[in-house]
Amino acid sequence: MPRIDCRYCGKELEYKYIKDLPYFPFCSERCKLIDLGLWVEGKHRIEEPLTPEKQGELEKEDTE
């Protein structure tokens, strides 16, 4: 079975299908909300500006 680590606390999550993890990529609602709070407070942010070239690369990755 595939495994991932919770993006906030690092707890290992094992799943058969992504839909088995209701708070994916987090282990719980608590971790999801704490992470959201960090974004709102500005502690998580994207440092690099998104150029049209970079956006095209990201969109290409999504379709592969």
mmCIF file as gemmi writes it, N, C-alpha and C atoms, coordinates in Angstrom:
data_model
loop_
_atom_site.group_PDB
_atom_site.id
_atom_site.type_symbol
_atom_site.label_atom_id
_atom_site.label_alt_id
_atom_site.label_comp_id
_atom_site.label_asym_id
_atom_site.label_entity_id
_atom_site.label_seq_id
_atom_site.pdbx_PDB_ins_code
_atom_site.Cartn_x
_atom_site.Cartn_y
_atom_site.Cartn_z
_atom_site.occupancy
_atom_site.B_iso_or_equiv
_atom_site.pdbx_formal_charge
_atom_site.auth_seq_id
_atom_site.auth_asym_id
_atom_site.pdbx_PDB_model_num
ATOM 1 N N . MET Axp A 1 ? 0.84 -1.186 0 1 0 ? 1 A 1
ATOM 2 C CA . MET Axp A 1 ? 0 0 0 1 0 ? 1 A 1
ATOM 3 C C . MET Axp A 1 ? 0.881 1.244 0 1 0 ? 1 A 1
ATOM 4 N N . PRO Axp A 2 ? 0.437 2.273 -0.717 1 0 ? 2 A 1
ATOM 5 C CA . PRO Axp A 2 ? 1.202 3.526 -0.724 1 0 ? 2 A 1
ATOM 6 C C . PRO Axp A 2 ? 1.194 4.184 0.656 1 0 ? 2 A 1
ATOM 7 N N . ARG Axp A 3 ? 2.22 4.951 0.901 1 0 ? 3 A 1
ATOM 8 C CA . ARG Axp A 3 ? 2.336 5.67 2.171 1 0 ? 3 A 1
ATOM 9 C C . ARG Axp A 3 ? 2.789 7.092 1.903 1 0 ? 3 A 1
ATOM 10 N N . ILE Axp A 4 ? 2.3 8.001 2.715 1 0 ? 4 A 1
ATOM 11 C CA . ILE Axp A 4 ? 2.761 9.394 2.695 1 0 ? 4 A 1
ATOM 12 C C . ILE Axp A 4 ? 2.886 9.851 4.144 1 0 ? 4 A 1
ATOM 13 N N . ASP Axp A 5 ? 3.575 10.946 4.338 1 0 ? 5 A 1
ATOM 14 C CA . ASP Axp A 5 ? 3.669 11.558 5.665 1 0 ? 5 A 1
ATOM 15 C C . ASP Axp A 5 ? 2.758 12.769 5.699 1 0 ? 5 A 1
ATOM 16 N N . CYS Axp A 6 ? 2.098 12.967 6.841 1 0 ? 6 A 1
ATOM 17 C CA . CYS Axp A 6 ? 1.259 14.152 7.04 1 0 ? 6 A 1
ATOM 18 C C . CYS Axp A 6 ? 2.126 15.382 6.802 1 0 ? 6 A 1
ATOM 19 N N . ARG Axp A 7 ? 1.608 16.33 6.063 1 0 ? 7 A 1
ATOM 20 C CA . ARG Axp A 7 ? 2.376 17.529 5.718 1 0 ? 7 A 1
ATOM 21 C C . ARG Axp A 7 ? 2.651 18.413 6.924 1 0 ? 7 A 1
ATOM 22 N N . TYR Axp A 8 ? 1.911 18.222 8.007 1 0 ? 8 A 1
ATOM 23 C CA . TYR Axp A 8 ? 2.146 19.059 9.176 1 0 ? 8 A 1
ATOM 24 C C . TYR Axp A 8 ? 2.937 18.322 10.255 1 0 ? 8 A 1
ATOM 25 N N . CYS Axp A 9 ? 2.42 17.195 10.732 1 0 ? 9 A 1
ATOM 26 C CA . CYS Axp A 9 ? 3.052 16.53 11.879 1 0 ? 9 A 1
ATOM 27 C C . CYS Axp A 9 ? 4.012 15.408 11.495 1 0 ? 9 A 1
ATOM 28 N N . GLY Axp A 10 ? 3.948 14.956 10.24 1 0 ? 10 A 1
ATOM 29 C CA . GLY Axp A 10 ? 4.861 13.911 9.798 1 0 ? 10 A 1
ATOM 30 C C . GLY Axp A 10 ? 4.393 12.487 10.056 1 0 ? 10 A 1
ATOM 31 N N . LYS Axp A 11 ? 3.214 12.329 10.63 1 0 ? 11 A 1
ATOM 32 C CA . LYS Axp A 11 ? 2.683 10.985 10.889 1 0 ? 11 A 1
ATOM 33 C C . LYS Axp A 11 ? 2.552 10.229 9.567 1 0 ? 11 A 1
ATOM 34 N N . GLU Axp A 12 ? 2.976 8.965 9.558 1 0 ? 12 A 1
ATOM 35 C CA . GLU Axp A 12 ? 2.889 8.162 8.343 1 0 ? 12 A 1
ATOM 36 C C . GLU Axp A 12 ? 1.457 7.689 8.12 1 0 ? 12 A 1
ATOM 37 N N . LEU Axp A 13 ? 0.969 7.891 6.913 1 0 ? 13 A 1
ATOM 38 C CA . LEU Axp A 13 ? -0.389 7.497 6.546 1 0 ? 13 A 1
ATOM 39 C C . LEU Axp A 13 ? -0.315 6.433 5.464 1 0 ? 13 A 1
ATOM 40 N N . GLU Axp A 14 ? -1.037 5.358 5.668 1 0 ? 14 A 1
ATOM 41 C CA . GLU Axp A 14 ? -1.095 4.287 4.687 1 0 ? 14 A 1
ATOM 42 C C . GLU Axp A 14 ? -2.498 4.27 4.098 1 0 ? 14 A 1
ATOM 43 N N . TYR Axp A 15 ? -2.597 4.103 2.793 1 0 ? 15 A 1
ATOM 44 C CA . TYR Axp A 15 ? -3.905 4.148 2.156 1 0 ? 15 A 1
ATOM 45 C C . TYR Axp A 15 ? -3.923 3.267 0.916 1 0 ? 15 A 1
ATOM 46 N N . LYS Axp A 16 ? -5.112 2.868 0.525 1 0 ? 16 A 1
ATOM 47 C CA . LYS Axp A 16 ? -5.271 2.136 -0.722 1 0 ? 16 A 1
ATOM 48 C C . LYS Axp A 16 ? -5.668 3.126 -1.819 1 0 ? 16 A 1
ATOM 49 N N . TYR Axp A 17 ? -6.578 4.033 -1.496 1 0 ? 17 A 1
ATOM 50 C CA . TYR Axp A 17 ? -7.028 5.081 -2.405 1 0 ? 17 A 1
ATOM 51 C C . TYR Axp A 17 ? -6.957 6.413 -1.68 1 0 ? 17 A 1
ATOM 52 N N . ILE Axp A 18 ? -6.666 7.475 -2.41 1 0 ? 18 A 1
ATOM 53 C CA . ILE Axp A 18 ? -6.597 8.818 -1.814 1 0 ? 18 A 1
ATOM 54 C C . ILE Axp A 18 ? -7.894 9.143 -1.08 1 0 ? 18 A 1
ATOM 55 N N . LYS Axp A 19 ? -9.021 8.698 -1.634 1 0 ? 19 A 1
ATOM 56 C CA . LYS Axp A 19 ? -10.312 9.007 -0.992 1 0 ? 19 A 1
ATOM 57 C C . LYS Axp A 19 ? -10.426 8.384 0.401 1 0 ? 19 A 1
ATOM 58 N N . ASP Axp A 20 ? -9.536 7.436 0.727 1 0 ? 20 A 1
ATOM 59 C CA . ASP Axp A 20 ? -9.514 6.829 2.068 1 0 ? 20 A 1
ATOM 60 C C . ASP Axp A 20 ? -8.99 7.805 3.118 1 0 ? 20 A 1
ATOM 61 N N . LEU Axp A 21 ? -8.352 8.881 2.671 1 0 ? 21 A 1
ATOM 62 C CA . LEU Axp A 21 ? -7.786 9.879 3.581 1 0 ? 21 A 1
ATOM 63 C C . LEU Axp A 21 ? -8.615 11.161 3.461 1 0 ? 21 A 1
ATOM 64 N N . PRO Axp A 22 ? -9.608 11.358 4.33 1 0 ? 22 A 1
ATOM 65 C CA . PRO Axp A 22 ? -10.512 12.504 4.188 1 0 ? 22 A 1
ATOM 66 C C . PRO Axp A 22 ? -9.823 13.864 4.309 1 0 ? 22 A 1
ATOM 67 N N . TYR Axp A 23 ? -8.652 13.935 4.934 1 0 ? 23 A 1
ATOM 68 C CA . TYR Axp A 23 ? -7.961 15.214 5.115 1 0 ? 23 A 1
ATOM 69 C C . TYR Axp A 23 ? -6.666 15.28 4.306 1 0 ? 23 A 1
ATOM 70 N N . PHE Axp A 24 ? -6.549 14.426 3.287 1 0 ? 24 A 1
ATOM 71 C CA . PHE Axp A 24 ? -5.345 14.361 2.456 1 0 ? 24 A 1
ATOM 72 C C . PHE Axp A 24 ? -4.876 15.755 2.065 1 0 ? 24 A 1
ATOM 73 N N . PRO Axp A 25 ? -3.619 16.071 2.201 1 0 ? 25 A 1
ATOM 74 C CA . PRO Axp A 25 ? -2.472 15.268 2.581 1 0 ? 25 A 1
ATOM 75 C C . PRO Axp A 25 ? -2.142 15.329 4.074 1 0 ? 25 A 1
ATOM 76 N N . PHE Axp A 26 ? -3.141 15.607 4.881 1 0 ? 26 A 1
ATOM 77 C CA . PHE Axp A 26 ? -2.963 15.693 6.327 1 0 ? 26 A 1
ATOM 78 C C . PHE Axp A 26 ? -3.591 14.479 6.999 1 0 ? 26 A 1
ATOM 79 N N . CYS Axp A 27 ? -3.182 14.206 8.235 1 0 ? 27 A 1
ATOM 80 C CA . CYS Axp A 27 ? -3.707 13.042 8.954 1 0 ? 27 A 1
ATOM 81 C C . CYS Axp A 27 ? -5.034 13.347 9.649 1 0 ? 27 A 1
ATOM 82 N N . SER Axp A 28 ? -5.301 14.63 9.896 1 0 ? 28 A 1
ATOM 83 C CA . SER Axp A 28 ? -6.507 14.977 10.644 1 0 ? 28 A 1
ATOM 84 C C . SER Axp A 28 ? -6.953 16.395 10.308 1 0 ? 28 A 1
ATOM 85 N N . GLU Axp A 29 ? -8.156 16.711 10.726 1 0 ? 29 A 1
ATOM 86 C CA . GLU Axp A 29 ? -8.661 18.078 10.534 1 0 ? 29 A 1
ATOM 87 C C . GLU Axp A 29 ? -7.787 19.072 11.298 1 0 ? 29 A 1
ATOM 88 N N . ARG Axp A 30 ? -7.309 18.668 12.467 1 0 ? 30 A 1
ATOM 89 C CA . ARG Axp A 30 ? -6.46 19.533 13.284 1 0 ? 30 A 1
ATOM 90 C C . ARG Axp A 30 ? -5.214 19.962 12.516 1 0 ? 30 A 1
ATOM 91 N N . CYS Axp A 31 ? -4.503 18.999 11.916 1 0 ? 31 A 1
ATOM 92 C CA . CYS Axp A 31 ? -3.294 19.331 11.157 1 0 ? 31 A 1
ATOM 93 C C . CYS Axp A 31 ? -3.623 20.206 9.956 1 0 ? 31 A 1
ATOM 94 N N . LYS Axp A 32 ? -4.735 19.923 9.309 1 0 ? 32 A 1
ATOM 95 C CA . LYS Axp A 32 ? -5.159 20.705 8.152 1 0 ? 32 A 1
ATOM 96 C C . LYS Axp A 32 ? -5.409 22.161 8.556 1 0 ? 32 A 1
ATOM 97 N N . LEU Axp A 33 ? -6.102 22.373 9.671 1 0 ? 33 A 1
ATOM 98 C CA . LEU Axp A 33 ? -6.417 23.728 10.119 1 0 ? 33 A 1
ATOM 99 C C . LEU Axp A 33 ? -5.184 24.473 10.627 1 0 ? 33 A 1
ATOM 100 N N . ILE Axp A 34 ? -4.283 23.77 11.292 1 0 ? 34 A 1
ATOM 101 C CA . ILE Axp A 34 ? -3.045 24.414 11.745 1 0 ? 34 A 1
ATOM 102 C C . ILE Axp A 34 ? -2.245 24.892 10.539 1 0 ? 34 A 1
ATOM 103 N N . ASP Axp A 35 ? -2.137 24.052 9.509 1 0 ? 35 A 1
ATOM 104 C CA . ASP Axp A 35 ? -1.414 24.428 8.297 1 0 ? 35 A 1
ATOM 105 C C . ASP Axp A 35 ? -2.076 25.629 7.625 1 0 ? 35 A 1
ATOM 106 N N . LEU Axp A 36 ? -3.389 25.623 7.538 1 0 ? 36 A 1
ATOM 107 C CA . LEU Axp A 36 ? -4.118 26.758 6.953 1 0 ? 36 A 1
ATOM 108 C C . LEU Axp A 36 ? -3.823 28.037 7.736 1 0 ? 36 A 1
ATOM 109 N N . GLY Axp A 37 ? -3.805 27.938 9.057 1 0 ? 37 A 1
ATOM 110 C CA . GLY Axp A 37 ? -3.498 29.094 9.892 1 0 ? 37 A 1
ATOM 111 C C . GLY Axp A 37 ? -2.109 29.649 9.624 1 0 ? 37 A 1
ATOM 112 N N . LEU Axp A 38 ? -1.146 28.782 9.359 1 0 ? 38 A 1
ATOM 113 C CA . LEU Axp A 38 ? 0.208 29.231 9.044 1 0 ? 38 A 1
ATOM 114 C C . LEU Axp A 38 ? 0.24 30.006 7.731 1 0 ? 38 A 1
ATOM 115 N N . TRP Axp A 39 ? -0.558 29.563 6.757 1 0 ? 39 A 1
ATOM 116 C CA . TRP Axp A 39 ? -0.657 30.309 5.497 1 0 ? 39 A 1
ATOM 117 C C . TRP Axp A 39 ? -1.292 31.675 5.736 1 0 ? 39 A 1
ATOM 118 N N . VAL Axp A 40 ? -2.37 31.705 6.512 1 0 ? 40 A 1
ATOM 119 C CA . VAL Axp A 40 ? -3.083 32.959 6.781 1 0 ? 40 A 1
ATOM 120 C C . VAL Axp A 40 ? -2.174 33.953 7.5 1 0 ? 40 A 1
ATOM 121 N N . GLU Axp A 41 ? -1.365 33.458 8.436 1 0 ? 41 A 1
ATOM 122 C CA . GLU Axp A 41 ? -0.458 34.332 9.182 1 0 ? 41 A 1
ATOM 123 C C . GLU Axp A 41 ? 0.767 34.749 8.374 1 0 ? 41 A 1
ATOM 124 N N . GLY Axp A 42 ? 0.933 34.168 7.193 1 0 ? 42 A 1
ATOM 125 C CA . GLY Axp A 42 ? 2.076 34.521 6.35 1 0 ? 42 A 1
ATOM 126 C C . GLY Axp A 42 ? 3.339 33.753 6.674 1 0 ? 42 A 1
ATOM 127 N N . LYS Axp A 43 ? 3.244 32.732 7.51 1 0 ? 43 A 1
ATOM 128 C CA . LYS Axp A 43 ? 4.426 31.941 7.858 1 0 ? 43 A 1
ATOM 129 C C . LYS Axp A 43 ? 4.773 30.949 6.742 1 0 ? 43 A 1
ATOM 130 N N . HIS Axp A 44 ? 3.787 30.564 5.952 1 0 ? 44 A 1
ATOM 131 C CA . HIS Axp A 44 ? 4.02 29.794 4.732 1 0 ? 44 A 1
ATOM 132 C C . HIS Axp A 44 ? 3.776 30.768 3.588 1 0 ? 44 A 1
ATOM 133 N N . ARG Axp A 45 ? 4.678 30.806 2.647 1 0 ? 45 A 1
ATOM 134 C CA . ARG Axp A 45 ? 4.46 31.674 1.484 1 0 ? 45 A 1
ATOM 135 C C . ARG Axp A 45 ? 5.332 31.188 0.329 1 0 ? 45 A 1
ATOM 136 N N . ILE Axp A 46 ? 4.958 31.609 -0.844 1 0 ? 46 A 1
ATOM 137 C CA . ILE Axp A 46 ? 5.717 31.273 -2.035 1 0 ? 46 A 1
ATOM 138 C C . ILE Axp A 46 ? 6.648 32.442 -2.306 1 0 ? 46 A 1
ATOM 139 N N . GLU Axp A 47 ? 7.937 32.18 -2.266 1 0 ? 47 A 1
ATOM 140 C CA . GLU Axp A 47 ? 8.93 33.238 -2.395 1 0 ? 47 A 1
ATOM 141 C C . GLU Axp A 47 ? 9.182 33.647 -3.846 1 0 ? 47 A 1
ATOM 142 N N . GLU Axp A 48 ? 9.041 32.709 -4.762 1 0 ? 48 A 1
ATOM 143 C CA . GLU Axp A 48 ? 9.38 32.959 -6.155 1 0 ? 48 A 1
ATOM 144 C C . GLU Axp A 48 ? 8.164 33.47 -6.917 1 0 ? 48 A 1
ATOM 145 N N . PRO Axp A 49 ? 8.293 34.574 -7.664 1 0 ? 49 A 1
ATOM 146 C CA . PRO Axp A 49 ? 7.149 35.048 -8.434 1 0 ? 49 A 1
ATOM 147 C C . PRO Axp A 49 ? 6.787 34.036 -9.53 1 0 ? 49 A 1
ATOM 148 N N . LEU Axp A 50 ? 5.519 33.942 -9.843 1 0 ? 50 A 1
ATOM 149 C CA . LEU Axp A 50 ? 5.051 33.019 -10.857 1 0 ? 50 A 1
ATOM 150 C C . LEU Axp A 50 ? 5.076 33.721 -12.21 1 0 ? 50 A 1
ATOM 151 N N . THR Axp A 51 ? 6.051 33.34 -13.026 1 0 ? 51 A 1
ATOM 152 C CA . THR Axp A 51 ? 6.179 33.905 -14.372 1 0 ? 51 A 1
ATOM 153 C C . THR Axp A 51 ? 5.304 33.107 -15.328 1 0 ? 51 A 1
ATOM 154 N N . PRO Axp A 52 ? 4.962 33.675 -16.47 1 0 ? 52 A 1
ATOM 155 C CA . PRO Axp A 52 ? 4.172 32.915 -17.45 1 0 ? 52 A 1
ATOM 156 C C . PRO Axp A 52 ? 4.86 31.609 -17.871 1 0 ? 52 A 1
ATOM 157 N N . GLU Axp A 53 ? 6.193 31.626 -17.971 1 0 ? 53 A 1
ATOM 158 C CA . GLU Axp A 53 ? 6.931 30.417 -18.345 1 0 ? 53 A 1
ATOM 159 C C . GLU Axp A 53 ? 6.792 29.337 -17.269 1 0 ? 53 A 1
ATOM 160 N N . LYS Axp A 54 ? 6.945 29.738 -16.013 1 0 ? 54 A 1
ATOM 161 C CA . LYS Axp A 54 ? 6.839 28.796 -14.9 1 0 ? 54 A 1
ATOM 162 C C . LYS Axp A 54 ? 5.416 28.244 -14.811 1 0 ? 54 A 1
ATOM 163 N N . GLN Axp A 55 ? 4.415 29.097 -15.032 1 0 ? 55 A 1
ATOM 164 C CA . GLN Axp A 55 ? 3.027 28.65 -14.998 1 0 ? 55 A 1
ATOM 165 C C . GLN Axp A 55 ? 2.793 27.612 -16.092 1 0 ? 55 A 1
ATOM 166 N N . GLY Axp A 56 ? 3.349 27.826 -17.285 1 0 ? 56 A 1
ATOM 167 C CA . GLY Axp A 56 ? 3.217 26.866 -18.371 1 0 ? 56 A 1
ATOM 168 C C . GLY Axp A 56 ? 3.844 25.53 -18.011 1 0 ? 56 A 1
ATOM 169 N N . GLU Axp A 57 ? 5.011 25.565 -17.338 1 0 ? 57 A 1
ATOM 170 C CA . GLU Axp A 57 ? 5.67 24.332 -16.907 1 0 ? 57 A 1
ATOM 171 C C . GLU Axp A 57 ? 4.802 23.574 -15.902 1 0 ? 57 A 1
ATOM 172 N N . LEU Axp A 58 ? 4.221 24.298 -14.96 1 0 ? 58 A 1
ATOM 173 C CA . LEU Axp A 58 ? 3.393 23.664 -13.929 1 0 ? 58 A 1
ATOM 174 C C . LEU Axp A 58 ? 2.14 23.049 -14.553 1 0 ? 58 A 1
ATOM 175 N N . GLU Axp A 59 ? 1.531 23.75 -15.491 1 0 ? 59 A 1
ATOM 176 C CA . GLU Axp A 59 ? 0.344 23.221 -16.155 1 0 ? 59 A 1
ATOM 177 C C . GLU Axp A 59 ? 0.676 21.979 -16.968 1 0 ? 59 A 1
ATOM 178 N N . LYS Axp A 60 ? 1.851 21.98 -17.583 1 0 ? 60 A 1
ATOM 179 C CA . LYS Axp A 60 ? 2.29 20.812 -18.352 1 0 ? 60 A 1
ATOM 180 C C . LYS Axp A 60 ? 2.476 19.606 -17.437 1 0 ? 60 A 1
ATOM 181 N N . GLU Axp A 61 ? 3.062 19.817 -16.241 1 0 ? 61 A 1
ATOM 182 C CA . GLU Axp A 61 ? 3.257 18.747 -15.275 1 0 ? 61 A 1
ATOM 183 C C . GLU Axp A 61 ? 1.917 18.161 -14.83 1 0 ? 61 A 1
ATOM 184 N N . ASP Axp A 62 ? 0.915 19.008 -14.672 1 0 ? 62 A 1
ATOM 185 C CA . ASP Axp A 62 ? -0.403 18.558 -14.227 1 0 ? 62 A 1
ATOM 186 C C . ASP Axp A 62 ? -1.082 17.647 -15.24 1 0 ? 62 A 1
ATOM 187 N N . THR Axp A 63 ? -0.79 17.841 -16.517 1 0 ? 63 A 1
ATOM 188 C CA . THR Axp A 63 ? -1.448 17.046 -17.549 1 0 ? 63 A 1
ATOM 189 C C . THR Axp A 63 ? -0.724 15.736 -17.82 1 0 ? 63 A 1
ATOM 190 N N . GLU Axp A 64 ? 0.483 15.583 -17.327 1 0 ? 64 A 1
ATOM 191 C CA . GLU Axp A 64 ? 1.263 14.348 -17.563 1 0 ? 64 A 1
ATOM 192 C C . GLU Axp A 64 ? 0.868 13.257 -16.616 1 0 ? 64 A 1
